């Protein structure tokens, strides 16, 4: 399994944890106890508190935003790598010193 596959699984896993936490928070707000909410979520209370410490509260929104920014950053990096050769050709035509070619790997 490649690094991208592991990252993708972790990404999906954290989203799943956050969705369950949001569902649990709604249940707690609705008057259920942590134990009752955990029964509905099919997790243990210790798992709930662990996830809550890792992904809960305002950090959940921050984690979601971070994932979105990482995805956008990767997309922009790919655009730069794909367009750099054309930009250098234009610079040569214009008489400017072209930039060194970027690495060909995608990252």
N, C-alpha and C positions, 0 to 999 in steps of 0.2 A: 504494500500500500504506500503510495507516494505522499510526500509532505502536504501537497494540496488536498488530497483526499482526507488526511487527518485533520487539517484545518477546517475543511468543509464540515466534517462531522462535528467538530467542536463548536463551530458556528451554529449549526442546527441544534445541537444539544443545549447551548446557552439560550437560544430563542425558546426552546421547549420549556426550560426551567423558568424563564421569565413569564411565559404564558401561564404556567401552573401557579406561579407566585401571584400573578394578577388575579387569577380565578380564586385562589385561596384568600387573597385580601378582600375580594368582593364577598366571599362567604363569611369571613370574620366580621366585616362591616354589617352583614345581614344578621348577625347575632350568634353564629356558630362559634364553638370553642376551637382551639387549635387542633385538638384531637379529632373533633368531628369534621373539620375542614380537611384534615389529612386523610381521613377515611374516604372522603369523596374523591380526593386527588390520588388515592392509592399510593401514598407515601407515609413514612413514619414521621412523627414529630421531630425527631433529631435531624432527619433529612430536610424537613421544612426550615428549621432554624439554620442549618448549614447553608441552604440555598438563599435564605433571606439575608444572611451575612454576606454572601458572595454576590448576589444579583438583586437584592431587594431594595425597596425604597427608591429614592431619587437616582441611585446608582443604576437601576434598571433602564431608565431612560437614557442615562449617559452611555451605558453599554450598547444600547441600540443605536444611538447616534454615532458612537465610535465605529461600529461595524459598517454603518452607511458611509462614513468618511473614508474608512479603509478601502471599501469597494470603489468609491469614486477616485481615490488616489491611484489605485491600480489601473483603472480605466484611463486616467490622464497620463500615467507613465507609459502605457501601451501606445497612446496617440503620439507622444513625443518620440518614442523609439521608431514608430512607423513613419513619421514625417521628417525625421532628422536628415536622412539622405537627400530628400528633395530640397530642404532648406539650404543645405550645403551646396547643392548644385546652383541654386539661385545666387548664393553669395559669390560663388566662383564667377558666374556670369557678370555680376555687378562689380567685380574686382575687389571684393572684401576677402579677408582671410577666413576660410571656413572653420567651423568648430571641429574638434576631433570627433570621429564617429562614436556614438554611444555604444555600450556593450549590446550585443545582439540578444542576450538572454532576456526573458520577460520576468519581471519581479516586482 
